[in-house]
Amino acid sequence: MRSLLLTSFIAMLFLSSCDKTGIYEQNISIHDEKWSMDSIASFSPAISDSISAHNIYVNLRNTTSYPNSNIFLFITTHAPSGAMLRDTLECILANQKGDWLGKGVGRIRDNQIIYKNNIRFPSKGIYTFEIQHGMRTDVLKEVVSVGIRIELAQQQN
């Protein structure tokens, strides 16, 4: 029993020390791997640091049966001040030869695409990021999940 507790504690300590730059990460599963155009994934991280630079990534998980080599996303950001920003982001998921770019084994590919690099949040508070697919198909098949990751930007020495 003691060795099990010690092993669990060491594993927890190791896992918690692996990601020192990440401050927020959440992914939402897409029901039946069919993402409807009117289905908006919403994320609301609390930002407490308006001084440090941050990177924002879109996490996208697709299957190897996804019918396109890319996906367009509409991303709407709502700041605590009420300001709103709407962007279009193209995510390249396969190269020109048709080889999938994401990490993974089997039929699932994980992609982490940079959305904003080295930015500073103008104020502290709750920011809301809404992600909607912008493809010409109402229901986009073979998309497993979508998410947001915010991390501290690495300082250049």
Contacts in CASP RR format, 6 or more apart in sequence:
PFRMAT RR
TARGET T0000
AUTHOR 0000-0000-0000
METHOD contacts of the structure
MODEL  1
MRSLLLTSFIAMLFLSSCDKTGIYEQNISIHDEKWSMDSIASFSPAISDS
ISAHNIYVNLRNTTSYPNSNIFLFITTHAPSGAMLRDTLECILANQKGDW
LGKGVGRIRDNQIIYKNNIRFPSKGIYTFEIQHGMRTDVLKEVVSVGIRI
ELAQQQN
21 151 0 8 1.000
21 152 0 8 1.000
21 154 0 8 1.000
22 149 0 8 1.000
22 150 0 8 1.000
22 151 0 8 1.000
22 152 0 8 1.000
23 45 0 8 1.000
23 47 0 8 1.000
23 49 0 8 1.000
23 54 0 8 1.000
23 150 0 8 1.000
23 151 0 8 1.000
23 152 0 8 1.000
24 43 0 8 1.000
24 45 0 8 1.000
24 148 0 8 1.000
24 149 0 8 1.000
24 150 0 8 1.000
25 59 0 8 1.000
25 147 0 8 1.000
25 148 0 8 1.000
25 149 0 8 1.000
25 150 0 8 1.000
26 43 0 8 1.000
26 45 0 8 1.000
26 147 0 8 1.000
26 148 0 8 1.000
27 59 0 8 1.000
27 61 0 8 1.000
27 145 0 8 1.000
27 146 0 8 1.000
27 147 0 8 1.000
28 41 0 8 1.000
28 43 0 8 1.000
28 145 0 8 1.000
28 146 0 8 1.000
28 147 0 8 1.000
29 144 0 8 1.000
29 145 0 8 1.000
30 39 0 8 1.000
30 143 0 8 1.000
30 144 0 8 1.000
30 145 0 8 1.000
30 146 0 8 1.000
33 63 0 8 1.000
33 141 0 8 1.000
33 142 0 8 1.000
33 143 0 8 1.000
33 144 0 8 1.000
34 139 0 8 1.000
34 140 0 8 1.000
34 141 0 8 1.000
34 143 0 8 1.000
35 133 0 8 1.000
35 139 0 8 1.000
35 140 0 8 1.000
35 143 0 8 1.000
35 146 0 8 1.000
36 138 0 8 1.000
36 139 0 8 1.000
36 140 0 8 1.000
37 132 0 8 1.000
37 133 0 8 1.000
37 134 0 8 1.000
37 135 0 8 1.000
37 137 0 8 1.000
37 138 0 8 1.000
37 139 0 8 1.000
37 140 0 8 1.000
38 132 0 8 1.000
39 132 0 8 1.000
40 130 0 8 1.000
40 131 0 8 1.000
40 132 0 8 1.000
41 130 0 8 1.000
41 131 0 8 1.000
41 132 0 8 1.000
41 146 0 8 1.000
41 147 0 8 1.000
42 128 0 8 1.000
42 129 0 8 1.000
42 130 0 8 1.000
42 131 0 8 1.000
43 128 0 8 1.000
43 129 0 8 1.000
43 130 0 8 1.000
43 131 0 8 1.000
43 147 0 8 1.000
43 148 0 8 1.000
44 126 0 8 1.000
44 127 0 8 1.000
44 128 0 8 1.000
44 129 0 8 1.000
45 126 0 8 1.000
45 127 0 8 1.000
45 129 0 8 1.000
45 148 0 8 1.000
45 150 0 8 1.000
46 125 0 8 1.000
46 126 0 8 1.000
47 121 0 8 1.000
47 124 0 8 1.000
47 125 0 8 1.000
47 126 0 8 1.000
47 127 0 8 1.000
47 150 0 8 1.000
48 124 0 8 1.000
48 125 0 8 1.000
49 121 0 8 1.000
49 124 0 8 1.000
49 152 0 8 1.000
50 120 0 8 1.000
50 121 0 8 1.000
50 122 0 8 1.000
50 123 0 8 1.000
50 124 0 8 1.000
51 120 0 8 1.000
52 120 0 8 1.000
52 152 0 8 1.000
52 153 0 8 1.000
53 118 0 8 1.000
53 119 0 8 1.000
53 120 0 8 1.000
53 152 0 8 1.000
53 153 0 8 1.000
54 116 0 8 1.000
54 118 0 8 1.000
54 119 0 8 1.000
54 120 0 8 1.000
54 121 0 8 1.000
54 150 0 8 1.000
54 151 0 8 1.000
54 152 0 8 1.000
54 153 0 8 1.000
55 114 0 8 1.000
55 116 0 8 1.000
55 117 0 8 1.000
55 118 0 8 1.000
55 119 0 8 1.000
55 150 0 8 1.000
55 151 0 8 1.000
55 152 0 8 1.000
55 153 0 8 1.000
56 114 0 8 1.000
56 115 0 8 1.000
56 116 0 8 1.000
56 119 0 8 1.000
56 129 0 8 1.000
56 148 0 8 1.000
56 149 0 8 1.000
56 150 0 8 1.000
57 112 0 8 1.000
57 113 0 8 1.000
57 114 0 8 1.000
57 115 0 8 1.000
57 148 0 8 1.000
57 149 0 8 1.000
57 150 0 8 1.000
57 151 0 8 1.000
58 73 0 8 1.000
58 75 0 8 1.000
58 89 0 8 1.000
58 91 0 8 1.000
58 112 0 8 1.000
58 113 0 8 1.000
58 115 0 8 1.000
58 131 0 8 1.000
58 146 0 8 1.000
58 147 0 8 1.000
58 148 0 8 1.000
59 110 0 8 1.000
59 111 0 8 1.000
59 112 0 8 1.000
59 145 0 8 1.000
59 146 0 8 1.000
59 147 0 8 1.000
59 148 0 8 1.000
59 149 0 8 1.000
60 71 0 8 1.000
60 91 0 8 1.000
60 93 0 8 1.000
60 110 0 8 1.000
60 111 0 8 1.000
60 112 0 8 1.000
60 113 0 8 1.000
60 143 0 8 1.000
60 145 0 8 1.000
60 146 0 8 1.000
60 147 0 8 1.000
61 108 0 8 1.000
61 109 0 8 1.000
61 110 0 8 1.000
61 111 0 8 1.000
61 143 0 8 1.000
61 144 0 8 1.000
61 145 0 8 1.000
61 146 0 8 1.000
62 71 0 8 1.000
62 93 0 8 1.000
62 108 0 8 1.000
62 109 0 8 1.000
62 111 0 8 1.000
62 142 0 8 1.000
62 143 0 8 1.000
62 144 0 8 1.000
63 107 0 8 1.000
63 108 0 8 1.000
63 109 0 8 1.000
63 142 0 8 1.000
63 144 0 8 1.000
64 100 0 8 1.000
64 106 0 8 1.000
64 107 0 8 1.000
64 108 0 8 1.000
64 109 0 8 1.000
65 107 0 8 1.000
65 141 0 8 1.000
65 142 0 8 1.000
66 93 0 8 1.000
66 141 0 8 1.000
66 142 0 8 1.000
66 143 0 8 1.000
67 141 0 8 1.000
67 142 0 8 1.000
68 93 0 8 1.000
68 135 0 8 1.000
69 92 0 8 1.000
69 93 0 8 1.000
69 94 0 8 1.000
69 95 0 8 1.000
69 96 0 8 1.000
69 98 0 8 1.000
70 90 0 8 1.000
70 91 0 8 1.000
70 92 0 8 1.000
70 93 0 8 1.000
70 94 0 8 1.000
71 90 0 8 1.000
71 91 0 8 1.000
71 93 0 8 1.000
71 133 0 8 1.000
71 134 0 8 1.000
71 135 0 8 1.000
71 140 0 8 1.000
71 143 0 8 1.000
72 88 0 8 1.000
72 89 0 8 1.000
72 90 0 8 1.000
72 91 0 8 1.000
72 133 0 8 1.000
72 134 0 8 1.000
72 135 0 8 1.000
73 88 0 8 1.000
73 89 0 8 1.000
73 90 0 8 1.000
73 91 0 8 1.000
73 131 0 8 1.000
73 132 0 8 1.000
73 133 0 8 1.000
73 134 0 8 1.000
73 146 0 8 1.000
74 86 0 8 1.000
74 87 0 8 1.000
74 88 0 8 1.000
74 131 0 8 1.000
74 132 0 8 1.000
74 133 0 8 1.000
74 134 0 8 1.000
75 86 0 8 1.000
75 87 0 8 1.000
75 88 0 8 1.000
75 89 0 8 1.000
75 115 0 8 1.000
75 129 0 8 1.000
75 130 0 8 1.000
75 131 0 8 1.000
76 84 0 8 1.000
76 85 0 8 1.000
76 86 0 8 1.000
76 87 0 8 1.000
76 129 0 8 1.000
76 130 0 8 1.000
76 132 0 8 1.000
77 84 0 8 1.000
77 85 0 8 1.000
77 86 0 8 1.000
77 87 0 8 1.000
77 127 0 8 1.000
77 128 0 8 1.000
77 129 0 8 1.000
77 130 0 8 1.000
78 84 0 8 1.000
78 127 0 8 1.000
78 128 0 8 1.000
78 130 0 8 1.000
79 85 0 8 1.000
79 121 0 8 1.000
79 122 0 8 1.000
79 123 0 8 1.000
79 127 0 8 1.000
80 123 0 8 1.000
80 124 0 8 1.000
80 125 0 8 1.000
80 126 0 8 1.000
80 127 0 8 1.000
81 122 0 8 1.000
81 123 0 8 1.000
87 115 0 8 1.000
88 134 0 8 1.000
89 113 0 8 1.000
89 115 0 8 1.000
91 111 0 8 1.000
91 113 0 8 1.000
92 101 0 8 1.000
93 100 0 8 1.000
93 101 0 8 1.000
93 102 0 8 1.000
93 109 0 8 1.000
93 111 0 8 1.000
94 100 0 8 1.000
94 101 0 8 1.000
95 101 0 8 1.000
100 109 0 8 1.000
101 109 0 8 1.000
101 111 0 8 1.000
102 109 0 8 1.000
102 110 0 8 1.000
102 111 0 8 1.000
103 109 0 8 1.000
103 110 0 8 1.000
103 111 0 8 1.000
104 110 0 8 1.000
108 144 0 8 1.000
112 149 0 8 1.000
117 153 0 8 1.000
118 153 0 8 1.000
121 127 0 8 1.000
129 148 0 8 1.000
131 146 0 8 1.000
131 147 0 8 1.000
131 148 0 8 1.000
133 140 0 8 1.000
133 143 0 8 1.000
END
